[in-house]
Amino acid sequence: MTQRDFQAIARAIYQSRLLVGLPFGESDEDQQWTAVRDAVADVLAASNPRFDRARFVRRARREGSDMDYNGWTNYETWAVALWIDNDEDSYRERQELARQFERDEDDPDSEADVAGYADAIKEWVERDMVPDLGASLASDLLGAALSEVNWREIAESWLEHD
């Protein structure tokens, strides 16, 4: 990046803060971060035709979150990804599942079906990895934890790195 790029990014950040016009607070921070991220992405895309805006936004979403946990959105997302990746059978099964949703290498305009893969991962985890605890405190807590998992982030990461 050149000095000019950094100056343009600094201007975009400053302007996005003015645009949003909100005082920094917990409830407004995500909105401000999104405005900054989008402004920076616009500047980079304008100065580089090969800039991958979608990848930048995904990475910024992951890295810019104040709920960051070991590079993931939160603990629950990290734990699901870790347990699946660290068990050989689960790892192989998730790779097999991914093949159904990868982009077609023969078609340069095709894209991976991230949403479909995310849904498939969630269904697989809930069907094969979550025990039936009946109506109980443990069941409610497990359900609450699984509702916090960012399934899309897991799908994006696995499709990107496999």
Contact map, one row per residue, 1 for C-alpha under 8 A:
111011000000000000000000000000000000000000000000000000000000000000000000000000000000000000000000000000000000000000000000000000000000000000000000000000000000000000
111111000000000000000000000000000000000000000000000000000000000000000000000000000000000000000000000000000000000000000000000000000000000000000000000000000000000000
111111100000000000000000000000000000000000000000000000000000000000000000000000000000000000000000000000000000000000000000000000000000000000000000000000000000000000
011111110000000000000000000000000000000000000000000000000000000000000000000000000000000000000000000000000000000000000000000000000000000000000000000000000000000000
111111111000000000000000000000000000000000110010000000000000000000000000000000000000000000000000000000000000000000000000000000000000000000000000000000000000000000
111111111100000000000000000000000000000000000000000000000000000000000000000000000000000000000000000000000000000000000000000000000000000000000000000000000000000000
001111111110000000000000000000000000000000000000000000000000000000000000000000000000000000000000000000000000000000000000000000000000000000000000000000000000000000
000111111111000000000000000000000000000000100000000000000000000000000000000000000000000000000000000000000000000000000000000000000000000000000000000000000000000000
000011111111100000000000000000000000001100110000000000000000000000000000000000000000000000000000000000000000000000000000000000000000000000000000000000000000000000
000001111111110000000000000000000000000000000000000000000000000000000000000000000000000000000000000000000000000000000000000000000000000000000000000000000000000000
000000111111111000000000000000000000000000000000000000000000000000000000000000000000000000000000000000000000000000000000000000000000000000000000000000000000000000
000000011111111100000000000000000001001100100000000000000000000000000000000000000000000000000000000000000000000000000000000000000000000000000000000000000000000000
000000001111111110000000000000000001001100000000000000000000000000000000000000000000000000000000000000000000000000000000000000000000000000000000000000000000000000
000000000111111111000000000000000000000000000000000000000000000000000000000000000000000000000000000000000000000000000000000000000000000000000000000000000000000000
000000000011111111100000000000000000000000000000000000000000000000000000000000000000000000000000000000000000000000000000000000000000000000000000000000000000000000
000000000001111111110000000000010011001000000000000000000000000000000000000000000000000000000000000000000000000000000000000000000000000000000000000000000000000000
000000000000111111111100000000010011000000000000000000000000000000000000000000000000000000000000000000000000000000000000000000000000000000000000000000000000000000
000000000000011111111000000000000000000000000000000000000000000000000000000000000000000000000000000000000000000000000000000000000000000000000000000000000000000000
000000000000001111111000000000000000000000000000000000000000000000000000000000000000000000000000000000000000000000000000000000000000000000000000000000000000000000
000000000000000111111100000000110010000000000000000000000000000000000000000000000000000000000000000000000000000000000000000000000000000000000000000000000000000000
000000000000000011111110000000000000000000000000000000000000000000000000000000000000000000000000000000000000000000000000000000000000000000000000000000000000000000
000000000000000010011111000100010000000000000000000000000000000000000000000000000000000000000000000000000000000000000000000000000000000000000000000000000000000000
000000000000000000001111100100000000000000000000000000000000000000000000000000000000000000000000000000000000000000000000000000000000000000000000000000000000000000
000000000000000000000111110110000000000000000000000000000000000000000000000000000000000000000000000000000000000000000000000000000000000000000000000000000000000000
000000000000000000000011111110000000000000000000000000000000000000000000000000000000000000000000000000000000000000000000000000000000000000000000000000000000000000
000000000000000000000001111111000000000000000000000000000000000000000000000000000000000000000000000000000000000000000000000000000000000000000000000000000000000000
000000000000000000000000111111000000000000000000000000000000000000000000000000000000000000000000000000000000000000000000000000000000000000000000000000000000000000
000000000000000000000111111111110000000000000000000000000000000000000000000000000000000000000000000000000000000000000000000000000000000000000000000000000000000000
000000000000000000000001111111111000000000000000000000000000000000000000000000000000000000000000000000000000000000000000000000000000000000000000000000000000000000
000000000000000000000000011111111100000000000000000000000000000010000000000000000000000000000000000000000000000000000000000000000000000000000000000000000000000000
000000000000000000010000000111111110000000000000000000000000000000000000000000000000000000000000000000000000000000000000000000000000000000000000000000000000000000
000000000000000110010100000111111111000000000000000000000000000000000000000000000000000000000000000000000000000000000000000000000000000000000000000000000000000000
000000000000000000000000000011111111100000000000000000000000000100000000000000000000000000000000000000000000000000000000000000000000000000000000000000000000000000
000000000000000000000000000001111111110000000000000000000000000000000000000000000000000000000000000000000000000000000000000000000000000000000000000000000000000000
000000000000000110010000000000111111111000000000000000000000000000000000000000000000000000000000000000000000000000000000000000000000000000000000000000000000000000
000000000001100110000000000000011111111100000000000000000000000000000000000000000000000000000000000000000000000000000000000000000000000000000000000000000000000000
000000000000000000000000000000001111111110000000000000001001000000000000000000000000000000000000000000000000000000000000000000000000000000000000000000000000000000
000000000000000000000000000000000111111111000000000000001000000000000000000000000000000000000000000000000000000000000000000000000000000000000000000000000000000000
000000001001100100000000000000000011111111100000000000000000000000000000000000000000000000000000000000000000000000000000000000000000000000000000000000000000000000
000000001001100000000000000000000001111111110000000000000000000000000000000000000000000000000000000000000000000000000000000000000000000000000000000000000000000000
000000000000000000000000000000000000111111111000000010011000000000000000000000000000000000000000000000000000000000000000000000000000000000000000000000000000000000
000000000000000000000000000000000000011111111100000000000000000000000000000000000000000000000000000000000000000000000000000000000000000000000000000000000000000000
000010011001000000000000000000000000001111111110000000000000000000000000000000000000000000000000000000000000000000000000000000000000000000000000000000000000000000
000010001000000000000000000000000000000111111111001000000000000000000000000000000000000000000000000000000000000000000000000000000000000000000000000000000000000000
000000000000000000000000000000000000000011111111111110000000000000000000000000000000000000000000000000000000000000000000000000000000000000000000000000000000000000
000000000000000000000000000000000000000001111111100000000000000000000000000000000000000000000000000000000000000000000000000000000000000000000000000000000000000000
000010000000000000000000000000000000000000111111100000000000000000000000000000000000000000000000000000000000000000000000000000000000000000000000000000000000000000
000000000000000000000000000000000000000000011111111000000000000000000000000000000000000000000000000000000000000000000000000000000000000000000000000000000000000000
000000000000000000000000000000000000000000001111111000000000000000000000000000000000000000000000000000000000000000000000000000000000000000000000000000000000000000
000000000000000000000000000000000000000000001001111100000000000000000000000000000000000000000000000000000000000000000000000000000000000000000000000000000000000000
000000000000000000000000000000000000000000011001111110000000000000000000000000000000000000000000000000000000000000000000000000000000000000000000000000000000000000
000000000000000000000000000000000000000000001000011111110000000000000000000000000000000000000000000000000000000000000000000000000000000000000000000000000000000000
000000000000000000000000000000000000000010001000001111111000000000000000000000000000000000000000000000000000000000000000000000000000000000000000000000000000000000
000000000000000000000000000000000000000000000000000111111100000000000000000000000000000000000000000000000000000000000000000000000000000000000000000000000000000000
000000000000000000000000000000000000000000000000000111111110000000000000000000000000000000000000000000000000000000000000000000000000000000000000000000000000000000
000000000000000000000000000000000000000010000000000111111111000000000000000000000000000000000000000000000000000000000000000000000000000000000000000000000000000000
000000000000000000000000000000000000110010000000000011111111100000000000000000000000000000000000000000000000000000000000000000000000000000000000000000000000000000
000000000000000000000000000000000000000000000000000001111111110000000000000000000000000000000000000000000000000000000000000000000000000000000000000000000000000000
000000000000000000000000000000000000000000000000000000111111111000000000000000000000000000000000000000000000000000000000000000000000000000000000000000000000000000
000000000000000000000000000000000000100000000000000000011111111110000000000000000000000000000000000000000000000000000000000000000000000000000000000000000000000000
000000000000000000000000000000000000000000000000000000001111111110000000000000000000000000000000000000000000000000000000000000000000000000000000000000000000000000
000000000000000000000000000000000000000000000000000000000111111110010011100000000000000000000000000000000000000000000000000000000000000000000000000000000000000000
000000000000000000000000000000000000000000000000000000000011111110010011000000000000000000000000000000000000000000000000000000000000000000000000000000000000000000
000000000000000000000000000000001000000000000000000000000001111111010000000000000000000000000000000000000000000000000000000000000000000000000000000000000000000000
000000000000000000000000000001000000000000000000000000000001111111110000100000000000000000000000000000000000000000000000000000000000000000000000000000000000000000
000000000000000000000000000000000000000000000000000000000000000111110000000000000000000000000000000000000000000000000000000000000000000000000000000000000000000000
000000000000000000000000000000000000000000000000000000000000000011111000110000000000000000000000000000000000000000000000000000000000000000000000000000000000000000
000000000000000000000000000000000000000000000000000000000000011111111111110000000000000000000000000000000000000000000000000000000000000000000000000000000000000000
000000000000000000000000000000000000000000000000000000000000000000111111111001000000000000000000000000000000000000000000000000000000000000000000000000000000000000
000000000000000000000000000000000000000000000000000000000000000000011111000001000000000000000000000000000000000000000000000000000000000000000000000000000000000000
000000000000000000000000000000000000000000000000000000000000011000011111100001000000000000000000000000000000000000000000000000000000000000000000000000000000000000
000000000000000000000000000000000000000000000000000000000000011000011111111011000000000000000000000000000000000000000000000000000000000000000000000000001000000000
000000000000000000000000000000000000000000000000000000000000010010111011111011000000000000000000000000000000000000000000000000000000000000000000000001001000000000
000000000000000000000000000000000000000000000000000000000000000000111001111111000000000000000000000000000000000000000000000000000000000000000000000110000000000000
000000000000000000000000000000000000000000000000000000000000000000001001111111100000000000000000000000000000000000000000000000000000000000000000000000000000000000
000000000000000000000000000000000000000000000000000000000000000000000000011111110000000000000000000000000000000000000000000000000000000000000000110110000000000000
000000000000000000000000000000000000000000000000000000000000000000000001111111111000000000000000000000000000000000000000000000000000000000000000000111100100000000
000000000000000000000000000000000000000000000000000000000000000000001111111111111100000000000000000000000000000000000000000000000000000000000000000000000000000000
000000000000000000000000000000000000000000000000000000000000000000000000001111111110000000000000000000000000000000000000000000000000000000000000000000000000000000
000000000000000000000000000000000000000000000000000000000000000000000000000111111111000000000000000000000000000000000000000000000000000000000000000010000000000000
000000000000000000000000000000000000000000000000000000000000000000000000000011111111100000000000000000000000000000000000000000000000000000000000000000000100000000
000000000000000000000000000000000000000000000000000000000000000000000000000001111111110000000000000000000000000000000000000000000000000000000000000000000000000000
000000000000000000000000000000000000000000000000000000000000000000000000000000111111111000000000000000000000000000000000000000000000000000000000000000000000000000
000000000000000000000000000000000000000000000000000000000000000000000000000000011111111101100100000000000000000000000000000000000000000000000000000000000000000000
000000000000000000000000000000000000000000000000000000000000000000000000000000001111111101100000000000000000000000000000000000000000000000000000000000000000000000
000000000000000000000000000000000000000000000000000000000000000000000000000000000111111101100000000000000000000000000000000000000000000000000000000000000000000000
000000000000000000000000000000000000000000000000000000000000000000000000000000000011111111100000000000000000000000000000000000000000000000000000000000000000000000
000000000000000000000000000000000000000000000000000000000000000000000000000000000001111111110000000000000000000000000000000000000000000000000000000000000000000000
000000000000000000000000000000000000000000000000000000000000000000000000000000000000001111111000000000000000000000000000000000000000000000000000000000000000000000
000000000000000000000000000000000000000000000000000000000000000000000000000000000001111111111100000000000000000000000000000000000000000000000000000000000000000000
000000000000000000000000000000000000000000000000000000000000000000000000000000000001111111111110000000000000000000000000000000000000000000000000000000000000000000
000000000000000000000000000000000000000000000000000000000000000000000000000000000000000111111111000000000000000000000000000000000000000000000000000000000000000000
000000000000000000000000000000000000000000000000000000000000000000000000000000000000000011111111100000000000000000000000000000000000000000000000000000000000000000
000000000000000000000000000000000000000000000000000000000000000000000000000000000001000001111111110000000000000000000000100000000000000000000000000000000000000000
000000000000000000000000000000000000000000000000000000000000000000000000000000000000000000111111111000000000000000000000000000000000000000000000000000000000000001
000000000000000000000000000000000000000000000000000000000000000000000000000000000000000000011111111100000000000000000000000000000000000000000000000000000000000000
000000000000000000000000000000000000000000000000000000000000000000000000000000000000000000001111111110000000000000001001000000000000000000000000000000000000000000
000000000000000000000000000000000000000000000000000000000000000000000000000000000000000000000111111111000000000000001000000000000000000000000000000000000000011000
000000000000000000000000000000000000000000000000000000000000000000000000000000000000000000000011111111000000000000000000000000000000000000000000000000000000000000
000000000000000000000000000000000000000000000000000000000000000000000000000000000000000000000001111111000000000000000000000000000000000000000000000000000000000000
000000000000000000000000000000000000000000000000000000000000000000000000000000000000000000000000111111100000000111011000000000000000000000000000000000000000000000
000000000000000000000000000000000000000000000000000000000000000000000000000000000000000000000000011111110000001110000000000000000000000000000000000000000000001000
000000000000000000000000000000000000000000000000000000000000000000000000000000000000000000000000000011111010011110000000000000000000000000000000000000000000000000
000000000000000000000000000000000000000000000000000000000000000000000000000000000000000000000000000001111111011100000000000000000000000000000000000000000000000000
000000000000000000000000000000000000000000000000000000000000000000000000000000000000000000000000000000111111010000000000000000000000000000000000000000000000000000
000000000000000000000000000000000000000000000000000000000000000000000000000000000000000000000000000000011111000000000000000000000000000000000000000000000000000000
000000000000000000000000000000000000000000000000000000000000000000000000000000000000000000000000000000111111110000000000000000000000000000000000000000000000000000
000000000000000000000000000000000000000000000000000000000000000000000000000000000000000000000000000000011111110000000000000000000000000000000000000000000000000000
000000000000000000000000000000000000000000000000000000000000000000000000000000000000000000000000000000000011111000000000000000000000000000000000000000000000000000
000000000000000000000000000000000000000000000000000000000000000000000000000000000000000000000000000000111011111100000000000000000000000000000000000000000000000000
000000000000000000000000000000000000000000000000000000000000000000000000000000000000000000000000000001110000111110000000000000000000000000000000000000000000000000
000000000000000000000000000000000000000000000000000000000000000000000000000000000000000000000000000011110000011111000000000000000000000000000000000000000000001000
000000000000000000000000000000000000000000000000000000000000000000000000000000000000000000000000000011100000001111111000000000000000000000000000000000000000000000
000000000000000000000000000000000000000000000000000000000000000000000000000000000000000000000000000010000000000111111100000000000000000000000000000000010011001000
000000000000000000000000000000000000000000000000000000000000000000000000000000000000000000000000000000000000000011111110000000000000000000000000000000010010000000
000000000000000000000000000000000000000000000000000000000000000000000000000000000000000000000000000010000000000011111111000000000000000000000000000000000000000000
000000000000000000000000000000000000000000000000000000000000000000000000000000000000000000000000110010000000000011111111100000000000000000000000000000010010000000
000000000000000000000000000000000000000000000000000000000000000000000000000000000000000000000000000000000000000001111111110000000000000000000000000000111110000000
000000000000000000000000000000000000000000000000000000000000000000000000000000000000000000000000000000000000000000111111111000000000000000000000000000100000000000
000000000000000000000000000000000000000000000000000000000000000000000000000000000000000000000000100000000000000000011111111100000000000000000000000000000000000000
000000000000000000000000000000000000000000000000000000000000000000000000000000000000000000000100000000000000000000001111111110000000000000000000000000100010000000
000000000000000000000000000000000000000000000000000000000000000000000000000000000000000000000000000000000000000000000111111111000000000000000000000000100000000000
000000000000000000000000000000000000000000000000000000000000000000000000000000000000000000000000000000000000000000000011111111100000000000000000000000000000000000
000000000000000000000000000000000000000000000000000000000000000000000000000000000000000000000000000000000000000000000001111111111000000000000000000000000000000000
000000000000000000000000000000000000000000000000000000000000000000000000000000000000000000000000000000000000000000000000111111111100000000000000000000000000000000
000000000000000000000000000000000000000000000000000000000000000000000000000000000000000000000000000000000000000000000000011111111100000000000000000000000000000000
000000000000000000000000000000000000000000000000000000000000000000000000000000000000000000000000000000000000000000000000001111111100000000000000000000000000000000
000000000000000000000000000000000000000000000000000000000000000000000000000000000000000000000000000000000000000000000000000111111110000000000000000000000000000000
000000000000000000000000000000000000000000000000000000000000000000000000000000000000000000000000000000000000000000000000000111111110000000000000000000000000000000
000000000000000000000000000000000000000000000000000000000000000000000000000000000000000000000000000000000000000000000000000011111111000000000000000000000000000000
000000000000000000000000000000000000000000000000000000000000000000000000000000000000000000000000000000000000000000000000000000011111100000000000000000000000000000
000000000000000000000000000000000000000000000000000000000000000000000000000000000000000000000000000000000000000000000000000000000111110000100000000000000000000000
000000000000000000000000000000000000000000000000000000000000000000000000000000000000000000000000000000000000000000000000000000000011111101100000000000000000000000
000000000000000000000000000000000000000000000000000000000000000000000000000000000000000000000000000000000000000000000000000000000001111100100000000000000000000000
000000000000000000000000000000000000000000000000000000000000000000000000000000000000000000000000000000000000000000000000000000000000111110110000000000000000000000
000000000000000000000000000000000000000000000000000000000000000000000000000000000000000000000000000000000000000000000000000000000000111111110000000000000000000000
000000000000000000000000000000000000000000000000000000000000000000000000000000000000000000000000000000000000000000000000000000000000001111111000000000000000000000
000000000000000000000000000000000000000000000000000000000000000000000000000000000000000000000000000000000000000000000000000000000000100111111100000000000000000000
000000000000000000000000000000000000000000000000000000000000000000000000000000000000000000000000000000000000000000000000000000000001111111111110000000000000000000
000000000000000000000000000000000000000000000000000000000000000000000000000000000000000000000000000000000000000000000000000000000000001111111111000000000000000000
000000000000000000000000000000000000000000000000000000000000000000000000000000000000000000000000000000000000000000000000000000000000000011111111100000000000000000
000000000000000000000000000000000000000000000000000000000000000000000000000000000000000000000000000000000000000000000000000000000000000001111111110000000000000000
000000000000000000000000000000000000000000000000000000000000000000000000000000000000000000000000000000000000000000000000000000000000000000111111111000000000000000
000000000000000000000000000000000000000000000000000000000000000000000000000000000000000000000000000000000000000000000000000000000000000000011111111100000000000000
000000000000000000000000000000000000000000000000000000000000000000000000000100000000000000000000000000000000000000000000000000000000000000001111111110000000000000
000000000000000000000000000000000000000000000000000000000000000000000000000100000000000000000000000000000000000000000000000000000000000000000111111110000000000000
000000000000000000000000000000000000000000000000000000000000000000000000000000000000000000000000000000000000000000000000000000000000000000000011111110000000000000
000000000000000000000000000000000000000000000000000000000000000000000000010110000000000000000000000000000000000000000000000000000000000000000001111111000000000000
000000000000000000000000000000000000000000000000000000000000000000000000010110010000000000000000000000000000000000000000000000000000000000000000111111100000000000
000000000000000000000000000000000000000000000000000000000000000000000000100010000000000000000000000000000000000000000000000000000000000000000000000111111100000000
000000000000000000000000000000000000000000000000000000000000000000000000000010000000000000000000000000000000000000000110110000000000000000000000000011111110000000
000000000000000000000000000000000000000000000000000000000000000000000000000000000000000000000000000000000000000001101100000000000000000000000000000001111111000000
000000000000000000000000000000000000000000000000000000000000000000000001100000000000000000000000000000000000000000000100000000000000000000000000000001111111100000
000000000000000000000000000000000000000000000000000000000000000000000000000010001000000000000000000000000000000000000100000000000000000000000000000001111111110000
000000000000000000000000000000000000000000000000000000000000000000000000000000000000000000000000000000000000000001101100100000000000000000000000000000111111111000
000000000000000000000000000000000000000000000000000000000000000000000000000000000000000000000000000000000000000001000000000000000000000000000000000000011111111100
000000000000000000000000000000000000000000000000000000000000000000000000000000000000000000000000000000000000000000000000000000000000000000000000000000001111111110
000000000000000000000000000000000000000000000000000000000000000000000000000000000000000000000000010000000000000000000000000000000000000000000000000000000111111111
000000000000000000000000000000000000000000000000000000000000000000000000000000000000000000000000010001000000000101000000000000000000000000000000000000000011111111
000000000000000000000000000000000000000000000000000000000000000000000000000000000000000000000000000000000000000000000000000000000000000000000000000000000001111111
000000000000000000000000000000000000000000000000000000000000000000000000000000000000000000000000000000000000000000000000000000000000000000000000000000000000111111
000000000000000000000000000000000000000000000000000000000000000000000000000000000000000000000010000000000000000000000000000000000000000000000000000000000000011111
